[in-house]
Amino acid sequence: MPNWATGNVRVTGKPSDVEAFCKLFLFKDTAEPQIYFARSFIHQNWNDFKKEYLGKASAEFGVDFAWSCHTCLIKGYPNGQECITLVEACKKFKVKTIIDTEECGMGFEEHIECDKDGSLIEECHDMPTFKCTKCKNIQLIPSSYDIAREECWECENIGGWRFVRK
């Protein structure tokens, strides 16, 4: 069983190209398509997703990646002919993507951008570490979170954090 990198994906391009790109993810009600993004799951039915997110020049939605976005979309894991990489997909459908993920189990965050020409920017860094001022619990908290609203897993104190390290 993999750890899951939870991600936010933003795709921009012609509406028909955005839709074709999004079909590469694995949905609740679809069998594996002939070509797809490896282990990249959207926990919705395709028709519900299409109604909610598609029909415009951009779409923003959540995806769960097995292990990491890098493993699924950059490496193309599992390396098979049926799995397409992010670079290949962006070039094929002429879309730009921005993906931000967090994986709290291993404590890392990813930021990945790919344009319609396949130019890739990829960053991965450790998640910031904080100490609860009440119970001294050490906790990883994603940098995108509002630290003042975060609850300690041990004592349920909200917002009482001291930064320890990045």
C-alpha positions in Angstrom: 0.0 0.0 0.0 1.6 3.3 -1.0 1.7 6.6 0.8 -0.4 9.1 -1.0 0.7 12.5 -2.2 -2.4 14.7 -2.3 -2.3 17.2 -5.0 -4.0 20.2 -6.6 -3.8 20.2 -10.4 -4.4 23.3 -12.5 -4.7 22.8 -16.3 -5.0 25.6 -18.9 -5.6 25.3 -22.6 -8.4 25.1 -25.2 -11.5 23.6 -23.4 -11.4 20.4 -25.6 -7.7 19.9 -24.9 -8.2 20.4 -21.2 -10.9 17.8 -21.3 -8.7 15.3 -23.2 -5.9 15.9 -20.8 -8.1 15.3 -17.8 -9.3 12.0 -19.2 -5.8 10.6 -18.6 -6.5 10.5 -14.8 -8.2 7.4 -13.3 -11.8 8.0 -12.2 -14.1 6.0 -10.0 -16.3 4.8 -12.8 -13.9 4.3 -15.6 -11.8 1.3 -16.5 -8.1 2.0 -17.2 -8.0 3.8 -20.6 -5.6 2.7 -23.2 -3.2 5.5 -22.3 -3.3 7.1 -18.8 -1.4 8.7 -16.0 0.0 6.0 -13.8 -1.7 5.7 -10.4 -3.2 9.2 -10.4 -6.7 9.0 -9.0 -9.6 11.4 -9.0 -12.3 10.2 -6.6 -15.3 11.2 -8.7 -17.3 9.8 -11.5 -16.2 11.1 -14.9 -19.6 12.7 -15.7 -19.7 14.5 -12.3 -16.2 15.7 -12.8 -16.9 16.9 -16.3 -20.0 18.9 -15.2 -18.1 20.5 -12.3 -14.7 21.3 -13.8 -14.7 21.2 -17.6 -16.0 23.3 -20.5 -13.7 26.3 -19.8 -10.1 27.1 -20.8 -8.9 26.1 -17.3 -9.7 23.5 -14.6 -8.5 23.1 -11.1 -9.1 19.9 -9.1 -7.7 17.5 -6.6 -5.8 14.3 -7.4 -4.2 11.5 -5.2 -0.9 10.2 -6.5 0.5 6.9 -5.4 3.8 7.7 -3.6 4.4 11.0 -5.4 3.4 13.1 -8.4 7.0 12.7 -9.7 6.7 8.9 -9.5 3.4 8.8 -11.4 3.7 11.6 -13.9 7.4 12.3 -14.5 8.9 8.8 -14.3 5.7 7.3 -15.7 5.5 4.5 -13.1 4.9 1.7 -13.8 7.1 2.1 -16.8 4.7 0.6 -19.4 3.7 1.6 -22.8 0.2 2.4 -21.6 1.4 5.1 -19.2 1.9 8.6 -20.5 4.2 11.2 -18.7 3.2 14.8 -17.9 5.7 16.1 -20.5 4.2 13.9 -23.2 0.6 14.8 -22.3 1.2 18.6 -22.2 2.9 18.5 -25.6 0.2 16.2 -27.1 -2.8 18.3 -25.8 -1.1 21.7 -25.8 -1.9 22.5 -22.2 0.0 24.1 -19.3 -0.2 22.5 -15.9 0.8 23.5 -12.4 0.7 20.8 -9.7 1.3 21.2 -6.0 1.3 18.1 -3.7 1.9 17.2 -0.1 2.8 13.8 1.3 2.6 13.9 5.1 3.8 10.4 5.7 7.3 11.0 4.3 7.1 14.7 4.9 7.7 16.3 1.5 6.0 18.7 -0.9 6.2 18.9 -4.6 5.7 21.8 -7.1 5.6 20.8 -10.7 5.0 23.0 -13.8 4.9 21.9 -17.4 4.0 24.1 -20.4 2.5 23.1 -23.8 6.0 22.7 -25.2 7.0 20.2 -22.5 9.3 22.5 -20.6 9.3 21.1 -17.1 10.0 22.7 -13.7 10.1 20.4 -10.8 10.8 21.1 -7.1 10.6 18.9 -4.1 11.4 19.9 -0.5 10.9 18.7 3.0 7.7 19.8 4.7 8.2 22.4 7.5 8.4 21.0 11.1 6.7 22.7 14.0 6.5 22.1 17.8 3.3 22.5 19.8 3.8 25.2 22.4 1.4 23.4 24.8 2.4 19.7 24.7 5.7 19.9 22.7 4.5 17.5 20.0 6.5 17.7 16.8 4.4 17.8 13.7 4.9 18.3 9.9 2.5 20.9 8.5 2.4 21.7 4.8 3.6 25.2 3.9 0.3 26.0 2.1 -1.6 25.6 5.4 -2.6 28.5 7.7 -0.5 27.7 10.7 -2.8 29.7 13.0 -5.6 27.3 12.2 -3.7 24.0 12.5 -4.6 21.7 15.4 -2.1 19.6 17.3 -2.7 15.9 16.8 -1.8 15.2 20.4 -3.5 17.8 22.6 -5.9 19.5 20.0 -4.4 22.9 20.7 -5.1 25.2 17.8 -2.5 27.7 16.5 0.1 27.2 19.2 3.1 26.4 17.1 6.8 27.2 17.0 8.7 26.7 13.8 11.5 24.1 14.2 13.0 23.5 10.8 12.3 23.3 7.1 
